[in-house]
Amino acid sequence: MNVSLLKSLAAASLLTIAMSPSYAEDPSGPASVPKKPIIFDLSAIDKTADPCTDFYQYACGNWKKNNPIPGDQTRWGRFNELAEYNNYLLYSDLKSAADAPKTPLQKKYGDYFAACMNVSLADQLGAKPIQPILATIAGWNDRKKLAALFGTTEAQYSTGYLFDFSSDQDQKDATKQIGEIDQAGLGLPDRSYYLEQDERSKKLREQYLEHITKMFTLVGDSPEQAAKEAQHALDIETALAQGSMSRVDRRVPANVYHIMTIAELQSLTPDFDWTVYLSAKKQGSLQTLNVATPDFFKTMNQQIATADLDALKSYMRWHTIHRFAANLSAPFVTENFNFYAATLAGQKELSPRWKRCTAATDRALGEAVGQDWVAKNFPPAAKDNMEKLVKALETALAYDIKNLDWMSDTTKVEAQKKLDAFRDKIGYPDKWRDYTSVTIKRNDPVGNAQQVMAFNDRRDLAKIGKPVDEKEWSMTPPTVNAYYSPGKNDINFPAGILQPPFYDFKADTAVNFGGIGVVIGHEMTHGFDDQGSQFDPQGNVRMWWTDEDRKKFDERTDCEVKEYSSFEVAPGQKLNGKLTLGENTADNGGLRIAYKALMDTLAEQGASPATEVDGYTAAQRFFLGFGQVWCENTTEQAARLRAKTDPHSSGHWRTDGSVQNFEEFGKAFGCKVGQPMMPANACHVW
């Protein structure tokens, strides 16, 4: 996945796994220990399928048949298997820390986990933890003092509204951090949910309105008042959605980069006092900042200026409830689940509380928890071997760049410079985050969440005007994911993903290259996808291509856009080839690069690619290792949701879309030109 300046797509990684808020009354731990995934599963293969017709069915058919979606999931795949196993290992550490901490750090994250797990406390408190915020909103009656109100709610309760204010890397000077404001403020997953007029979208908006209404009744509103407030909130969100930039448009770095002075920003939004707000955020000396989406802020200003005060209050009350619903009592968490997990994504059951609290603690104090997790679960030998794999992939990518038939020598030189500048980050940070200033109480789950939010906000804004920390990580060590950052030009592989089914340093070389090798190649290719290719070796947005080469690049990526836009993920729901372009390019390039690295490695070892293991050649095992990483089952609702919001294609099309564009796959399985997995005219970028 590609982590960039685009905040709405900041989770640009290998995979997006949505953690739906959920609740279970039983505070006990897991009923059984999850099974540790294996790296290559012969039993998953459906030998009744023709790999040249549908390789995904061949590689994963039996796995899909034998692994239905658990009731507390919306998607179940190999990623989820490993995430579930890692989550259990993490739970064991958290439970021990909660019961008998051995260090101050364990005491801190153990208390966070214990507070989250305390069902009776949450039910006893009900809506009490958010009443001070709601009271503050109720006391606001002066439109001109909205900025002061936001300063208060953010400083005292870690609760913001309408927009995001943060630090970010400067696109034009990647060595420094600048302030940035960006669009936000929606309760539905994407602006399209408010704007599309098909019957399914209209029905979802009706269900969303019902959900907001129910949430208002839980804080004591009458049904009539709740319905009125819900409509107010939806009306304001709809207006904000109309002014928001689409996910596809946000993929262009220039679209989200508009440096303005504070005076210019004030002219853009005359009804919001930025001087007051920035002073409250301890950023009163800020002279300029990036206004990522100016049109959104014009829309926001219009709402501030014209919306009824009670409507604005309703909007803020709703977002307060929504923000903390997962930390409140059973009725809040259950209703939150009913809409966001069940209705939107098709989840059938509430997740066990231990899963939710384990994930929540990892998100809140990930580098505290991660220190102990890594010590137990990521041996030095695994890191050392991973470093060798990365070097092999970098050598293969260098060969690919050198031998491209569509790129000029001039651009090849620049591309190689970028590759040479890659930073490789493997396993965990060199320096762990310091959580000393975070106060955690065993009897205050909402307060703990606010403490962490406030810590993260202070830490983030303190970066403004300072040099970029090139060693910082955006994912916690147990995370089953990986990412590339164009601004830092680095590839990042948390320890969590460096396990089966992706990686086992003791396992078959071909399978390892098909699993983690393709993951490595995927992240490297992000440096040269539609977004990453606009950043130079130092992380600045700069066009280092010749005009002719860029034209050829765009023609080749257009091929992928058209190809993937034809892939259906649910009845009548196709992928958005423009939204998924970067990930599709990385999937295709990663597969080719990893295959090249495998063949080079086998040659160095004096091993024959034709040697069979379990009845498959090295090339076949490579492709099966790749395909089986993406085995998954998904609810129809989740498939539709992801098609609108996720820059990644579904597992089916990440597999078949990549292999049908790579002639070596067809050779490995004896396919004929014209068969689905070996088309006559395939797309080829990297």
C-alpha positions as CSV (number, residue, x, y, z in Angstrom):
1,M,0.0,0.0,0.0
2,N,1.1,3.6,-0.8
3,V,1.1,6.0,2.2
4,S,1.0,9.5,0.8
5,L,0.1,13.0,1.7
6,L,-3.5,12.2,0.8
7,K,-5.1,12.0,4.2
8,S,-8.2,10.3,3.1
9,L,-6.1,7.5,1.6
10,A,-3.4,7.6,4.3
11,A,-4.0,3.9,5.0
12,A,-2.3,3.2,1.6
13,S,-0.9,-0.1,2.4
14,L,-0.9,-3.7,1.1
15,L,-4.4,-4.2,2.5
16,T,-7.2,-2.4,4.2
17,I,-8.8,-4.3,7.0
18,A,-11.8,-2.4,8.5
19,M,-12.1,-2.9,12.3
20,S,-15.8,-2.5,12.8
21,P,-16.8,-1.4,16.4
22,S,-18.4,-4.3,18.1
23,Y,-19.4,-5.5,21.5
24,A,-20.0,-8.7,23.4
25,E,-21.4,-9.0,27.0
26,D,-19.1,-11.9,27.8
27,P,-15.8,-10.3,29.0
28,S,-14.0,-13.6,29.0
29,G,-11.2,-14.4,26.6
30,P,-11.1,-16.7,23.6
31,A,-12.8,-20.1,23.8
32,S,-9.9,-21.7,21.9
33,V,-6.5,-20.8,20.6
34,P,-6.6,-19.8,16.9
35,K,-4.7,-22.1,14.6
36,K,-1.4,-20.7,13.3
37,P,-1.6,-20.3,9.5
38,I,0.7,-22.3,7.2
39,I,2.6,-20.9,4.4
40,F,1.5,-23.3,1.6
41,D,-1.7,-25.2,1.7
42,L,-2.0,-28.1,-0.8
43,S,-5.5,-28.8,0.5
44,A,-6.7,-25.3,-0.5
45,I,-6.2,-26.2,-4.2
46,D,-9.2,-27.0,-6.3
47,K,-7.9,-29.4,-8.9
48,T,-11.2,-29.5,-10.7
49,A,-10.6,-25.9,-11.8
50,D,-8.5,-25.0,-14.8
51,P,-5.7,-22.7,-13.7
52,C,-5.6,-21.2,-17.2
53,T,-9.3,-20.2,-17.0
54,D,-9.5,-19.0,-13.4
55,F,-6.3,-19.3,-11.4
56,Y,-7.9,-17.9,-8.2
57,Q,-10.4,-20.7,-8.1
58,Y,-7.6,-23.2,-8.7
59,A,-5.4,-21.8,-6.0
60,C,-8.1,-21.1,-3.4
61,G,-11.3,-23.0,-4.4
62,N,-11.1,-25.6,-1.6
63,W,-10.0,-23.0,0.9
64,K,-13.0,-20.9,0.1
65,K,-15.3,-23.8,0.4
66,N,-13.9,-24.9,3.7
67,N,-13.5,-21.5,5.3
68,P,-16.9,-19.7,5.6
69,I,-16.9,-16.2,7.0
70,P,-17.1,-16.3,10.8
71,G,-20.1,-14.6,12.3
72,D,-18.1,-11.7,13.7
73,Q,-16.3,-11.0,10.4
74,T,-17.3,-9.3,7.1
75,R,-14.4,-10.8,5.2
76,W,-12.4,-13.9,6.0
77,G,-9.1,-14.6,4.3
78,R,-5.5,-15.5,4.8
79,F,-4.8,-12.0,6.1
80,N,-7.5,-12.4,8.6
81,E,-6.2,-15.8,9.7
82,L,-2.8,-14.3,10.6
83,A,-4.4,-11.1,12.1
84,E,-6.5,-13.4,14.3
85,Y,-3.5,-15.4,15.4
86,N,-1.4,-12.2,16.1
87,N,-4.4,-10.8,17.9
88,Y,-4.5,-13.8,20.2
89,L,-0.8,-13.6,21.0
90,L,-1.3,-9.9,21.7
91,Y,-4.3,-10.7,23.9
92,S,-2.2,-13.0,25.9
93,D,0.4,-10.3,26.6
94,L,-2.3,-7.8,27.4
95,K,-4.1,-10.1,29.8
96,S,-0.8,-10.9,31.6
97,A,0.0,-7.2,31.8
98,A,-3.5,-6.4,33.2
99,D,-3.3,-9.1,35.8
100,A,0.3,-8.9,36.9
101,P,2.4,-6.1,35.2
102,K,6.1,-6.5,35.5
103,T,7.2,-3.1,34.1
104,P,5.7,0.5,34.2
105,L,5.0,0.1,30.4
106,Q,3.1,-3.1,31.0
107,K,1.1,-1.4,33.8
108,K,0.1,1.4,31.4
109,Y,-1.1,-0.8,28.5
110,G,-2.4,-3.4,30.9
111,D,-4.6,-0.8,32.6
112,Y,-5.9,0.4,29.2
113,F,-6.9,-3.1,28.3
114,A,-8.4,-3.8,31.7
115,A,-10.6,-0.7,31.5
116,C,-11.7,-1.6,28.0
117,M,-12.7,-5.1,29.2
118,N,-14.7,-3.9,32.1
119,V,-18.2,-4.5,30.9
120,S,-20.0,-3.8,34.1
121,L,-18.2,-0.4,34.4
122,A,-19.2,0.6,30.9
123,D,-22.8,-0.3,31.5
124,Q,-22.8,1.5,34.8
125,L,-21.5,4.7,33.3
126,G,-23.9,4.7,30.3
127,A,-23.6,8.0,28.5
128,K,-22.1,9.8,31.5
129,P,-18.6,10.0,30.0
130,I,-19.7,12.2,27.1
131,Q,-22.2,14.4,29.0
132,P,-19.6,17.1,29.7
133,I,-18.9,17.5,25.9
134,L,-22.7,17.5,25.2
135,A,-23.2,20.2,27.9
136,T,-20.4,22.3,26.4
137,I,-22.1,22.1,23.0
138,A,-25.5,22.9,24.5
139,G,-24.0,26.1,26.1
140,W,-22.8,27.4,22.8
141,N,-25.1,30.1,21.3
142,D,-22.9,32.5,19.4
143,R,-22.0,31.6,15.8
144,K,-19.0,33.9,15.9
145,K,-17.5,31.8,18.8
146,L,-17.5,28.5,16.9
147,A,-13.7,28.5,16.7
148,A,-13.5,29.0,20.4
149,L,-15.9,26.1,21.0
150,F,-13.8,23.9,18.7
151,G,-10.7,24.9,20.6
152,T,-12.4,23.9,23.9
153,T,-13.8,20.6,22.7
154,E,-10.5,19.5,21.2
155,A,-8.3,20.7,24.1
156,Q,-10.5,19.3,26.9
157,Y,-12.2,16.3,25.2
158,S,-10.1,15.4,22.2
159,T,-13.2,15.9,20.0
160,G,-13.1,17.9,16.8
161,Y,-15.7,18.6,14.1
162,L,-16.1,19.5,10.4
163,F,-12.4,19.3,9.4
164,D,-9.0,17.9,10.3
165,F,-6.0,19.9,11.4
166,S,-2.7,18.1,11.5
167,S,1.0,18.2,10.5
168,D,2.1,16.7,7.2
169,Q,5.3,16.5,5.0
170,D,5.7,19.4,2.6
171,Q,5.2,18.2,-1.0
172,K,7.7,20.8,-2.2
173,D,10.3,20.4,0.6
174,A,10.2,16.8,2.0
175,T,12.7,17.7,4.7
176,K,10.1,19.6,6.8
177,Q,6.7,19.3,8.4
178,I,4.0,21.8,7.8
179,G,0.5,22.4,9.1
180,E,-2.5,21.2,7.1
181,I,-6.2,21.4,7.2
182,D,-8.4,18.9,5.3
183,Q,-11.9,17.8,4.7
184,A,-13.7,15.6,7.2
185,G,-16.9,15.5,9.1
186,L,-18.9,12.7,7.4
187,G,-20.5,9.8,9.2
188,L,-20.9,7.5,6.2
189,P,-17.9,5.9,4.6
190,D,-17.6,8.1,1.5
191,R,-19.2,11.2,-0.1
192,S,-20.8,8.9,-2.8
193,Y,-23.1,7.5,-0.1
194,Y,-24.8,10.9,0.2
195,L,-24.9,11.8,-3.5
196,E,-25.8,8.6,-5.5
197,Q,-29.5,8.3,-6.3
198,D,-29.9,4.6,-6.9
199,E,-32.4,2.7,-4.7
200,R,-29.7,1.0,-2.7
201,S,-28.1,4.3,-1.8
202,K,-31.4,5.9,-0.9
203,K,-32.2,2.9,1.4
204,L,-28.9,3.2,3.1
205,R,-29.4,6.9,3.8
206,E,-32.8,6.0,5.3
207,Q,-31.2,3.4,7.5
208,Y,-28.4,5.9,8.5
209,L,-31.0,8.4,9.5
210,E,-32.8,5.8,11.6
211,H,-29.4,4.9,13.2
212,I,-28.7,8.6,14.2
213,T,-32.2,8.9,15.6
214,K,-31.7,5.8,17.8
215,M,-28.4,7.2,19.0
216,F,-29.9,10.5,20.0
217,T,-32.6,8.7,22.0
218,L,-29.9,6.8,23.9
219,V,-28.6,10.1,25.3
220,G,-32.1,11.0,26.5
221,D,-33.8,12.8,23.6
222,S,-37.5,12.2,22.9
223,P,-38.2,10.2,19.7
224,E,-39.6,13.4,18.1
225,Q,-36.6,15.5,19.1
226,A,-34.2,12.7,18.1
227,A,-35.7,12.5,14.6
228,K,-35.4,16.2,14.1
229,E,-31.8,16.3,15.2
230,A,-30.9,13.4,13.0
231,Q,-32.3,15.1,10.0
232,H,-30.3,18.2,10.9
233,A,-27.1,16.2,11.1
234,L,-27.7,14.4,7.8
235,D,-28.5,17.7,6.0
236,I,-25.2,19.2,7.1
237,E,-23.2,16.1,6.3
238,T,-24.8,16.0,2.8
239,A,-23.8,19.6,2.2
240,L,-20.2,18.7,3.3
241,A,-20.2,15.7,1.0
242,Q,-21.2,17.9,-1.9
243,G,-18.2,20.1,-1.2
244,S,-15.7,17.2,-0.6
245,M,-13.1,16.0,-3.1
246,S,-13.5,12.5,-4.4
247,R,-11.1,9.7,-3.5
248,V,-10.0,9.4,-7.1
249,D,-9.3,13.2,-7.5
250,R,-7.3,13.0,-4.2
251,R,-4.9,10.6,-5.8
252,V,-3.3,13.6,-7.7
253,P,-0.8,15.2,-5.2
254,A,-1.3,18.7,-6.7
255,N,-5.0,18.5,-6.1
256,V,-4.5,18.5,-2.3
257,Y,-1.7,21.0,-2.1
258,H,-2.6,24.7,-1.7
259,I,-0.3,26.7,0.6
260,M,-2.0,29.7,2.0
261,T,-1.3,32.4,4.6
262,I,-3.6,32.5,7.6
263,A,-5.0,35.8,6.1
264,E,-5.8,34.1,2.8
265,L,-7.4,31.2,4.7
266,Q,-9.5,33.7,6.7
267,S,-10.7,35.3,3.5
268,L,-11.7,31.8,2.2
269,T,-13.7,31.1,5.3
270,P,-14.7,34.5,6.8
271,D,-17.1,33.0,9.3
272,F,-14.6,30.9,11.2
273,D,-12.0,32.7,13.3
274,W,-8.7,30.8,12.6
275,T,-6.7,33.0,14.8
276,V,-8.7,31.9,17.8
277,Y,-8.7,28.3,16.8
278,L,-5.0,28.1,16.1
279,S,-4.2,29.9,19.4
280,A,-6.3,27.3,21.2
281,K,-4.2,24.6,19.4
282,K,-1.0,26.3,20.5
283,Q,-0.2,27.1,16.9
284,G,-0.9,30.9,17.1
285,S,2.5,31.7,15.5
286,L,1.7,29.7,12.3
287,Q,2.1,31.9,9.3
288,T,1.1,29.5,6.5
289,L,-0.4,26.0,6.1
290,N,-1.6,23.7,3.4
291,V,-5.4,23.9,2.7
292,A,-5.8,20.5,1.1
293,T,-9.3,21.1,-0.2
294,P,-10.3,24.7,-0.6
295,D,-13.7,24.0,-2.1
296,F,-14.6,22.0,1.0
297,F,-13.7,24.9,3.2
298,K,-15.9,27.2,1.2
299,T,-18.8,24.7,1.7
300,M,-18.0,24.5,5.4
301,N,-18.0,28.2,5.8
302,Q,-21.4,28.4,4.1
303,Q,-22.8,25.9,6.6
304,I,-21.3,27.8,9.5
305,A,-22.8,31.1,8.2
306,T,-26.3,29.8,7.2
307,A,-27.2,26.7,9.0
308,D,-29.5,27.0,12.0
309,L,-27.6,27.0,15.3
310,D,-29.7,24.1,16.6
311,A,-28.8,22.2,13.4
312,L,-25.1,22.8,14.0
313,K,-25.5,21.7,17.6
314,S,-27.3,18.5,16.4
315,Y,-24.4,17.8,14.0
316,M,-21.8,18.2,16.7
317,R,-23.8,16.2,19.2
318,W,-24.1,13.3,16.7
319,H,-20.4,13.3,16.0
320,T,-19.6,13.3,19.7
321,I,-21.8,10.2,20.2
322,H,-20.5,8.5,17.1
323,R,-16.8,9.1,18.1
324,F,-17.2,7.4,21.5
325,A,-20.0,4.9,20.9
326,A,-17.6,1.9,21.0
327,N,-16.4,2.9,24.5
328,L,-19.9,3.4,26.0
329,S,-22.5,1.0,27.4
330,A,-24.1,-1.9,25.7
331,P,-27.0,-0.1,24.0
332,F,-24.6,2.3,22.3
333,V,-22.1,-0.3,21.1
334,T,-24.9,-2.6,19.9
335,E,-26.6,0.1,17.9
336,N,-23.3,1.2,16.5
337,F,-22.6,-2.4,15.4
338,N,-26.1,-2.7,14.0
339,F,-25.5,0.0,11.4
340,Y,-21.8,0.2,10.7
341,A,-21.0,-3.5,10.8
342,A,-24.3,-5.3,10.2
343,T,-26.1,-3.0,7.7
344,L,-23.1,-1.5,5.9
345,A,-20.8,-4.5,5.8
346,G,-23.0,-7.6,6.4
347,Q,-21.4,-8.7,9.7
348,K,-23.7,-11.2,11.5
349,E,-22.5,-11.2,15.1
350,L,-20.8,-8.9,17.5
351,S,-17.2,-9.7,18.0
352,P,-16.0,-11.0,21.4
353,R,-15.0,-8.2,23.6
354,W,-11.4,-9.5,24.0
355,K,-10.9,-9.0,20.2
356,R,-12.2,-5.5,20.3
357,C,-10.2,-4.5,23.3
358,T,-7.0,-6.1,22.1
359,A,-7.2,-4.2,18.8
360,A,-8.1,-1.0,20.6
361,T,-5.1,-1.2,22.9
362,D,-2.8,-1.9,19.9
363,R,-4.2,1.1,18.1
364,A,-3.9,3.3,21.2
365,L,-0.5,2.2,22.6
366,G,0.9,0.2,19.7
367,E,4.6,0.9,20.2
368,A,4.3,0.1,23.9
369,V,2.6,-3.2,23.3
370,G,4.8,-3.9,20.3
371,Q,8.0,-3.9,22.2
372,D,7.1,-7.0,24.2
373,W,5.3,-8.6,21.3
374,V,8.3,-8.3,19.0
375,A,10.7,-9.7,21.6
376,K,8.5,-12.9,21.8
377,N,7.4,-13.3,18.2
378,F,10.1,-11.9,15.8
379,P,13.5,-13.6,16.1
380,P,16.6,-11.8,14.8
381,A,17.1,-14.6,12.2
382,A,13.8,-13.7,10.6
383,K,14.8,-10.0,10.3
384,D,18.2,-10.9,8.9
385,N,16.7,-13.2,6.2
386,M,14.1,-10.6,5.3
387,E,16.8,-8.0,4.7
388,K,18.4,-10.5,2.2
389,L,15.0,-10.9,0.4
390,V,14.6,-7.1,0.2
391,K,18.0,-6.8,-1.4
392,A,17.2,-9.5,-3.9
393,L,14.0,-7.7,-4.9
394,E,15.8,-4.3,-5.3
395,T,18.3,-6.0,-7.6
396,A,15.4,-7.4,-9.7
397,L,13.7,-4.0,-9.9
398,A,16.9,-2.4,-11.0
399,Y,17.1,-5.0,-13.8
400,D,13.5,-4.4,-14.7
401,I,14.1,-0.6,-15.0
402,K,17.2,-1.1,-17.1
403,N,15.5,-3.4,-19.6
404,L,12.1,-1.6,-20.0
405,D,11.5,-1.3,-23.8
406,W,9.2,1.7,-23.4
407,M,11.3,4.0,-21.2
408,S,14.2,6.2,-22.4
409,D,17.7,6.1,-21.0
410,T,17.2,9.6,-19.5
411,T,14.2,8.6,-17.4
412,K,15.8,5.2,-16.5
413,V,18.7,7.0,-14.9
414,E,16.3,9.0,-12.7
415,A,14.3,5.9,-11.9
416,Q,17.4,4.1,-10.7
417,K,18.3,7.1,-8.5
418,K,15.0,6.8,-6.8
419,L,15.4,3.1,-6.3
420,D,18.9,3.6,-4.9
421,A,17.4,6.1,-2.4
422,F,14.8,3.6,-1.0
423,R,15.0,3.2,2.8
424,D,14.2,-0.3,4.0
425,K,12.4,-0.6,7.4
426,I,11.8,-4.1,8.7
427,G,10.0,-5.4,11.7
428,Y,9.8,-2.5,14.2
429,P,11.2,1.1,14.8
430,D,14.8,1.7,15.8
431,K,13.5,4.0,18.6
432,W,10.2,3.3,20.4
433,R,7.6,6.0,21.1
434,D,7.6,7.5,24.6
435,Y,4.2,7.3,26.2
436,T,5.3,8.8,29.6
437,S,3.0,11.8,29.3
438,V,-0.1,9.6,28.8
439,T,-2.2,9.1,31.9
440,I,-4.2,5.8,31.9
441,K,-6.7,4.9,34.6
442,R,-8.1,1.4,35.1
443,N,-11.6,2.8,35.7
444,D,-12.0,5.3,32.9
445,P,-12.2,3.8,29.4
446,V,-13.5,6.9,27.7
447,G,-11.0,9.1,29.5
448,N,-8.2,6.7,28.4
449,A,-9.3,7.0,24.8
450,Q,-9.3,10.8,25.1
451,Q,-5.9,10.8,26.8
452,V,-4.4,8.9,23.8
453,M,-6.2,11.1,21.3
454,A,-4.8,14.2,23.0
455,F,-1.3,12.7,23.2
456,N,-1.4,11.8,19.5
457,D,-2.7,15.3,18.6
458,R,0.0,17.1,20.6
459,R,2.7,14.9,19.2
460,D,1.5,15.4,15.7
461,L,1.2,19.2,15.9
462,A,4.5,19.5,17.6
463,K,6.1,18.4,14.4
464,I,5.1,21.5,12.5
465,G,8.1,23.5,11.5
466,K,10.5,20.7,12.4
467,P,12.5,18.3,10.2
468,V,10.8,15.1,9.1
469,D,11.5,12.1,11.3
470,E,12.6,9.5,8.7
471,K,12.6,6.7,11.2
472,E,9.0,7.0,12.3
473,W,6.5,4.2,11.5
474,S,2.8,4.5,10.6
475,M,1.9,0.9,11.6
476,T,2.3,-1.0,14.8
477,P,4.7,-4.0,15.0
478,P,1.9,-6.7,15.2
479,T,0.1,-5.3,12.1
480,V,-0.5,-7.7,9.2
481,N,0.2,-5.2,6.5
482,A,3.0,-3.2,4.8
483,Y,3.3,0.2,3.2
484,Y,5.3,2.6,1.0
485,S,5.6,6.3,1.8
486,P,6.3,8.5,-1.2
487,G,7.3,11.5,0.9
488,K,9.9,9.5,2.8
489,N,10.7,7.1,-0.1
490,D,10.7,4.1,2.3
491,I,9.3,0.6,2.3
492,N,7.9,-0.6,5.6
493,F,7.3,-4.2,6.7
494,P,5.9,-4.7,10.3
495,A,6.8,-7.9,12.1
496,G,3.2,-8.9,12.1
497,I,3.2,-9.7,8.4
498,L,6.5,-11.5,8.4
499,Q,5.0,-14.9,9.3
500,P,3.0,-17.6,7.5
501,P,1.2,-17.5,5.1
502,F,3.5,-14.8,3.8
503,Y,6.8,-15.7,5.1
504,D,8.7,-18.5,6.8
505,F,12.5,-18.2,6.6
506,K,12.8,-22.0,6.9
507,A,10.3,-22.7,4.2
508,D,10.5,-23.4,0.4
509,T,12.3,-20.5,-1.4
510,A,9.7,-20.4,-4.2
511,V,6.8,-20.1,-1.9
512,N,8.5,-17.4,0.2
513,F,9.1,-15.3,-3.0
514,G,5.5,-15.9,-4.0
515,G,4.3,-14.6,-0.6
516,I,6.5,-12.0,1.1
517,G,8.6,-11.6,-2.1
518,V,5.5,-10.2,-4.0
519,V,4.7,-8.1,-0.9
520,I,8.1,-6.5,-1.0
521,G,7.9,-6.0,-4.8
522,H,4.4,-4.5,-4.4
523,E,5.7,-1.9,-2.0
524,M,8.7,-1.1,-4.1
525,T,6.5,-0.7,-7.2
526,H,4.4,1.9,-5.3
527,G,7.4,4.2,-5.7
528,F,6.6,4.1,-9.4
529,D,2.8,3.9,-9.6
530,D,0.5,6.7,-10.6
531,Q,1.1,8.6,-7.4
532,G,4.5,7.5,-6.3
533,S,6.0,8.3,-9.7
534,Q,5.3,11.9,-9.1
535,F,7.7,12.0,-6.2
536,D,11.5,12.3,-6.6
537,P,14.2,10.3,-4.7
538,Q,14.1,12.8,-1.8
539,G,10.3,12.7,-1.5
540,N,9.5,16.0,-3.3
541,V,6.7,16.2,-5.8
542,R,8.7,16.8,-9.0
543,M,8.4,15.5,-12.5
544,W,11.6,13.6,-13.2
545,W,10.2,11.9,-16.4
546,T,10.6,13.1,-19.9
547,D,7.3,14.2,-21.4
548,E,7.3,11.3,-23.9
549,D,8.0,8.7,-21.2
550,R,5.3,10.0,-19.0
551,K,2.8,9.8,-21.9
552,K,3.8,6.1,-22.5
553,F,3.4,5.5,-18.7
554,D,-0.1,7.0,-18.7
555,E,-1.1,4.9,-21.7
556,R,0.0,1.7,-19.9
557,T,-1.7,2.6,-16.7
558,D,-4.9,3.5,-18.7
559,C,-4.8,-0.2,-19.8
560,E,-5.0,-1.2,-16.2
561,V,-7.8,1.2,-15.4
562,K,-10.0,-0.2,-18.2
563,E,-9.1,-3.8,-17.3
564,Y,-9.9,-3.6,-13.6
565,S,-13.0,-1.5,-14.2
566,S,-14.4,-4.5,-16.0
567,F,-14.0,-6.8,-12.9
568,E,-17.3,-7.4,-11.0
569,V,-17.1,-7.9,-7.2
570,A,-20.9,-8.1,-6.5
571,P,-24.0,-8.2,-8.8
572,G,-23.8,-5.0,-10.8
573,Q,-20.9,-3.7,-8.7
574,K,-17.6,-3.4,-10.5
575,L,-14.2,-2.2,-9.3
576,N,-13.3,1.5,-9.8
577,G,-10.1,1.1,-11.9
578,K,-9.0,4.7,-11.2
579,L,-9.4,4.3,-7.5
580,T,-7.5,1.0,-7.4
581,L,-4.9,2.0,-10.0
582,G,-2.0,2.4,-7.6
583,E,-2.5,-0.9,-5.9
584,N,-3.2,-2.8,-9.2
585,T,0.1,-1.4,-10.6
586,A,1.9,-2.5,-7.5
587,D,0.3,-6.0,-7.6
588,N,1.3,-6.5,-11.2
589,G,4.8,-5.0,-10.8
590,G,5.4,-6.8,-7.5
591,L,4.6,-10.2,-9.1
592,R,7.0,-9.7,-12.0
593,I,9.8,-8.4,-9.8
594,A,9.5,-11.2,-7.2
595,Y,9.5,-13.8,-10.0
596,K,12.7,-12.3,-11.4
597,A,14.3,-12.3,-8.0
598,L,13.3,-16.0,-7.4
599,M,14.9,-17.1,-10.7
600,D,18.1,-15.2,-9.9
601,T,18.2,-16.7,-6.4
602,L,17.7,-20.3,-7.7
603,A,20.5,-19.7,-10.2
604,E,22.8,-18.5,-7.5
605,Q,21.9,-21.6,-5.4
606,G,22.5,-23.9,-8.4
607,A,18.9,-25.1,-8.1
608,S,16.8,-26.1,-11.1
609,P,13.5,-24.2,-11.5
610,A,12.1,-27.4,-13.0
611,T,12.6,-29.5,-9.8
612,E,9.2,-30.5,-8.5
613,V,8.1,-30.3,-4.9
614,D,4.6,-31.7,-4.0
615,G,4.1,-32.1,-7.8
616,Y,4.7,-28.5,-8.7
617,T,7.7,-26.8,-10.3
618,A,9.4,-23.8,-8.6
619,A,7.4,-21.4,-10.9
620,Q,4.1,-23.1,-10.2
621,R,4.8,-23.0,-6.4
622,F,5.7,-19.3,-6.7
623,F,2.4,-18.5,-8.3
624,L,0.4,-20.7,-5.9
625,G,2.1,-19.1,-3.0
626,F,1.1,-15.7,-4.4
627,G,-2.5,-16.8,-5.1
628,Q,-3.1,-18.4,-1.7
629,V,-2.2,-15.2,0.1
630,W,-5.4,-13.7,-1.4
631,C,-7.8,-16.6,-0.6
632,E,-10.9,-14.9,1.0
633,N,-14.6,-14.9,1.4
634,T,-16.5,-11.6,1.6
635,T,-20.1,-10.6,2.3
636,E,-21.8,-8.9,-0.5
637,Q,-22.3,-5.7,1.5
638,A,-18.6,-5.6,2.4
639,A,-17.7,-6.1,-1.3
640,R,-19.8,-3.2,-2.3
641,L,-18.4,-1.0,0.5
642,R,-14.8,-1.8,-0.5
643,A,-15.5,-1.1,-4.1
644,K,-16.4,2.5,-3.2
645,T,-13.8,3.1,-0.5
646,D,-10.9,0.7,-0.8
647,P,-8.0,1.5,-3.2
648,H,-7.3,-2.3,-3.3
649,S,-9.0,-4.7,-5.6
650,S,-10.7,-7.8,-4.1
651,G,-8.5,-10.9,-3.6
652,H,-10.0,-12.6,-6.6
653,W,-8.9,-9.8,-9.0
654,R,-5.7,-9.1,-7.2
655,T,-4.8,-12.7,-8.2
656,D,-6.3,-13.2,-11.6
657,G,-5.7,-9.6,-12.7
658,S,-2.0,-9.9,-12.0
659,V,-1.3,-13.4,-13.4
660,Q,-3.3,-12.7,-16.6
661,N,-0.9,-9.8,-17.3
662,F,2.2,-11.9,-16.8
663,E,3.3,-14.3,-19.6
664,E,5.5,-16.3,-17.2
665,F,2.4,-17.5,-15.5
666,G,0.9,-18.9,-18.7
667,K,4.2,-20.7,-19.5
668,A,4.3,-22.2,-16.0
669,F,0.9,-23.8,-16.3
670,G,0.9,-24.5,-20.0
671,C,-1.8,-22.0,-20.9
672,K,-2.5,-21.1,-24.5
673,V,-2.7,-17.6,-25.8
674,G,-6.4,-16.6,-25.8
675,Q,-7.3,-18.4,-22.6
676,P,-8.6,-16.1,-19.8
677,M,-5.3,-16.2,-17.9
678,M,-3.2,-15.6,-21.0
679,P,-4.9,-13.0,-23.1
680,A,-3.3,-11.8,-26.4
681,N,-3.2,-8.2,-25.2
682,A,-2.1,-8.0,-21.6
683,C,-1.4,-4.8,-19.6
684,H,2.2,-4.2,-18.7
685,V,3.7,-1.2,-16.8
686,W,6.5,-2.5,-14.6
